[in-house]
Amino acid sequence: ITVPYNASLVGSIDHSFNGCFLPPIICYDSTFYEFTVTLPYDSSGYHIAYQRCCRDNSVVNLSNSGQTGMTLSIFISNEAQLACNNSPIFSAPSKMLICANVPLSLDFGATDADGDSLVYSLCSPLIGATPFNPMPTVTTAPPFSIVNYANGFSANQPFSGNISIDAQTGMVTGMANTFGYYVMAVCVDEYRNGVWMSRITKDILMIVTNCLPII
């Protein structure tokens, strides 16, 4: 499989914040990978996975984060193959910054070309790869293990504070109250006529920071 890619350096002011506060400006690389492959039908389905290690040493909500890798994956189910299914696509750009002690609103909503029903939930990121093999050419076999949270944190409460997600819209609301780096994940389960088709996950590093009041 040949995988062409394009990369761009993005400088962004995040306008999702409360209008009374001025967030910092951050720059980040955004890389998109695309490829086409034809797979024979398999009733047991396919796991497509990508693994790298390691996460940032400064992540507050994970145990031993600097030794923890990540797995990005999607499962192509039997039903998805039979229906020639399109997976949901997250609509909004990724937001990395959160203002501490300010009500937050993060859009993890997705669209689906087939018009399937989407159900959103906060979920656990997956681990994968190791410091001894940080860039495996072949991933470990599923099922993939989830991250180990530090005391006081969980998939549903990844911040020092309190957040929740709207299962119908994917909007995450609440408040984070302690500075630092945090890992969180949002899962989107796709259903067609009540039949589960697939799950996609956004695994993202969030930075809770101080924002200057402008009013």
HELIX and SHEET records of a PDB file:
HELIX    1   1 SER A   65  GLN A   67  5                                   3    
HELIX    2   2 ASN A   78  LEU A   82  1                                   5    
SHEET    1   A 2 TYR A   5  SER A  12  0                                        
SHEET    2   A 2 ILE A  26  TYR A  33 -1                                        
SHEET    1   B 2 PHE A  21  LEU A  22  0                                        
SHEET    2   B 2 LEU A 212  PRO A 213 -1                                        
SHEET    1   C 2 TYR A  46  ARG A  52  0                                        
SHEET    2   C 2 MET A  70  ILE A  76 -1                                        
SHEET    1   D 2 ILE A  89  PHE A  90  0                                        
SHEET    2   D 2 ALA A 110  THR A 111 -1                                        
SHEET    1   E 4 LEU A  97  CYS A  99  0                                        
SHEET    2   E 4 VAL A 195  THR A 209  1                                        
SHEET    3   E 4 GLY A 180  ARG A 192 -1                                        
SHEET    4   E 4 SER A 117  CYS A 123 -1                                        
SHEET    1   F 3 LEU A 104  ASP A 107  0                                        
SHEET    2   F 3 MET A 171  ALA A 176 -1                                        
SHEET    3   F 3 GLY A 161  ILE A 165 -1                                        
END                                                                             
